[in-house]
Every structure is written in C-alpha cells, then in structure tokens.
C-alpha cells in the first residue's frame, strides 16, 4: 500500500512535468490525479473480476484491459487533470 502511494505521487510529478509539460502542479491537480488514479484502479479491479467470472483467466483479463486502461488514463489526465 505504501508503494502504491509513493508511486502515485511519483507518477503525478513525472506525468505532469514530462508527459504533459505542465509548469504548474497545484494541490487541486494532485487531488484530481489521485481521484482519477483511484477510479482507474477500481475499473481495473472490476474489469478483472467481470472477465474472470465469465471464464477468462485473470492474467489474460489483465492483458486485455491494459490498452483500454492506458488510453482512458491518458485521456482523463490530459483533459481533466493537467489542464
């Protein structure tokens, strides 16, 4: 759990500065980033659960979800977090 929190803060600064070239990383943007990350995690957990109860192995479910989650995460961060 601690590694997830550290990774979340690390990701906020790295994505904000280097991916989205954002000069102003505010507390509001951090809060938006935390909530967007939590929603992506929830969607990931639900997606793995849903696919696994429908006969897809969990490791395959993860592979299927990664492209969708990456796209959704990028778009949310671009349009809502680092604007």
Sine and cosine of phi, psi and omega as CSV:
sin_phi,cos_phi,sin_psi,cos_psi,sin_omega,cos_omega
0.00,0.00,-0.67,0.74,0.02,-1.00
-0.90,0.44,-0.62,0.78,0.02,-1.00
-0.91,0.42,-0.56,0.83,0.05,-1.00
-0.91,0.42,-0.67,0.74,0.00,-1.00
-0.92,0.40,-0.71,0.71,0.04,-1.00
-0.88,0.48,-0.70,0.72,0.02,-1.00
-0.89,0.46,-0.58,0.82,0.01,-1.00
-0.91,0.41,-0.72,0.69,0.01,-1.00
-0.92,0.39,-0.66,0.75,0.05,-1.00
-0.86,0.50,-0.72,0.69,0.02,-1.00
-0.87,0.49,-0.65,0.76,0.01,-1.00
-0.84,0.55,-0.75,0.66,-0.03,-1.00
-0.95,0.32,-0.66,0.75,-0.01,-1.00
-0.91,0.41,-0.77,0.63,-0.01,-1.00
-0.91,0.42,-0.66,0.75,-0.01,-1.00
-0.88,0.47,-0.72,0.70,-0.07,-1.00
-0.98,0.18,-0.72,0.69,-0.19,-0.98
-0.99,-0.17,-0.55,0.83,-0.01,-1.00
-1.00,0.09,-0.72,0.69,-0.07,-1.00
-0.97,-0.23,0.05,1.00,0.08,-1.00
0.76,0.65,0.69,0.72,-0.05,-1.00
-1.00,-0.03,0.83,-0.56,-0.05,-1.00
-1.00,0.09,-0.39,0.92,-0.10,-0.99
-0.89,-0.46,0.99,-0.13,0.03,-1.00
-0.99,-0.14,0.98,-0.18,-0.10,-1.00
-0.99,-0.13,0.18,-0.98,0.07,-1.00
-0.88,0.47,-0.64,0.77,0.03,-1.00
-0.87,0.49,-0.67,0.75,0.04,-1.00
-0.92,0.40,-0.61,0.80,0.06,-1.00
-0.89,0.46,-0.70,0.72,0.01,-1.00
-0.89,0.46,-0.71,0.71,0.05,-1.00
-0.86,0.51,-0.67,0.75,0.00,-1.00
-0.90,0.44,-0.70,0.71,0.01,-1.00
-0.87,0.49,-0.73,0.68,0.00,-1.00
-0.91,0.42,-0.63,0.77,0.02,-1.00
-0.91,0.41,-0.63,0.77,0.04,-1.00
-0.90,0.43,-0.67,0.74,0.03,-1.00
-0.89,0.46,-0.67,0.74,0.02,-1.00
-0.90,0.43,-0.62,0.78,0.04,-1.00
-0.90,0.43,-0.67,0.74,0.05,-1.00
-0.88,0.47,-0.70,0.71,0.01,-1.00
-0.89,0.47,-0.71,0.71,0.03,-1.00
-0.88,0.48,-0.63,0.77,0.04,-1.00
-0.89,0.46,-0.76,0.65,0.00,-1.00
-0.87,0.49,-0.71,0.70,0.01,-1.00
-0.89,0.45,-0.68,0.73,0.00,-1.00
-0.88,0.47,-0.69,0.72,0.03,-1.00
-0.89,0.45,-0.71,0.70,0.01,-1.00
-0.87,0.49,-0.76,0.65,-0.04,-1.00
-0.87,0.49,-0.72,0.70,0.00,-1.00
-0.92,0.38,-0.60,0.80,-0.03,-1.00
-0.94,0.34,-0.57,0.82,0.04,-1.00
-0.96,0.26,-0.20,0.98,0.07,-1.00
-0.98,-0.21,0.35,0.94,0.18,-0.98
1.00,-0.07,0.07,1.00,0.01,-1.00
-0.99,-0.12,0.76,-0.65,0.02,-1.00
-0.87,0.50,0.54,-0.84,-0.08,-1.00
-0.87,0.49,-0.63,0.78,0.00,-1.00
-0.92,0.39,-0.56,0.83,0.07,-1.00
-0.95,0.32,-0.63,0.78,0.04,-1.00
-0.85,0.52,-0.68,0.74,0.02,-1.00
-0.88,0.47,-0.71,0.71,0.00,-1.00
-0.88,0.48,-0.63,0.78,0.02,-1.00
-0.94,0.35,-0.55,0.83,-0.06,-1.00
-0.99,0.15,-0.45,0.90,-0.11,-0.99
-0.81,0.58,-0.76,0.64,-0.02,-1.00
-0.88,0.48,-0.67,0.74,0.01,-1.00
-0.91,0.43,-0.72,0.69,-0.01,-1.00
-0.90,0.43,-0.64,0.77,0.03,-1.00
-0.89,0.45,-0.70,0.72,0.01,-1.00
-0.90,0.43,-0.75,0.67,-0.01,-1.00
-0.88,0.47,-0.69,0.72,0.01,-1.00
-0.87,0.49,-0.73,0.69,0.01,-1.00
-0.87,0.49,-0.73,0.68,-0.04,-1.00
-0.90,0.43,-0.66,0.75,0.04,-1.00
-0.89,0.46,-0.71,0.70,0.00,-1.00
-0.91,0.42,-0.63,0.77,-0.02,-1.00
-0.94,0.34,-0.68,0.73,-0.13,-0.99
-1.00,-0.02,-0.44,0.90,-0.13,-0.99
-0.86,-0.50,-0.52,0.85,-0.13,-0.99
-1.00,-0.08,-0.85,0.53,-0.12,-0.99
-0.99,-0.17,0.74,0.68,0.02,-1.00
-1.00,-0.07,0.00,0.00,0.00,0.00
